[in-house]
Amino acid sequence: MGSAREHFGHDPRAAGRQAAKDMKEGRIDKNELKARYEDAKFIGCGEDFKEGYGEEATK
């Protein structure tokens, strides 16, 4: 049996990549980025979120 985030289709790496894209395009500010990270961290996905963000931010 997988984790709840897998069951409900949440991909923290994809969320991190999307957050990086949104930052580049000016859709979100630093506070919104921090809020998204805190949400990911709350459900135990903080490291995956950071990895996804890092992948996109370095492109």
N, C-alpha and C positions, 0 to 999 in steps of 0.2 A: 504494500500500500504506500503510495507517494505522499508527499507533504500536501498540506492544504493549498499552498500557493501554486503548486503544480496542477492540482485538481481544478482550481478555478482559473487557470491559464495566466497567472501573473508571472512575468519574466522580468526580474529585477535588472538584469543586464540591459535588456531592451529599454527599460524605463530610464536607466542611466544614459544610454545613448541618445534617447529622445530629449532628455534634459539638456545634454550638451548641445544638441542641435538648436533647441529653443533658446539657449543662452547666446549662441552665435548669431541667431537671427533677431535677438532683442525681444523675444516674446515673453521672457521671464527675467526677473532680476535676481540678485544674489540671495535675497530673502526667500523667494519662492524656491530656488534651488535647494537652499538649506531645509526648507519645509519638506520637499520631496525626499531628500536624503533621510531626514528624521522619520518620515513615514516608513521608508524602506528598512531603516534600522529597527524600528519598533516591531516589525514582523520578522526580524531576524535575517534580513537580506542586505544589510548595509554594505558589506564587503563586495557583494555581487554588483550592487548599484554603482559603487565607486569604480569597479573594474570596467563596467560598461561605459561610464562617463569618461574614464581615461582613454578607452579605445577610440571614442568619437572625438574627444577634445584634441588628440594628437594628430588627427587627420589634416 
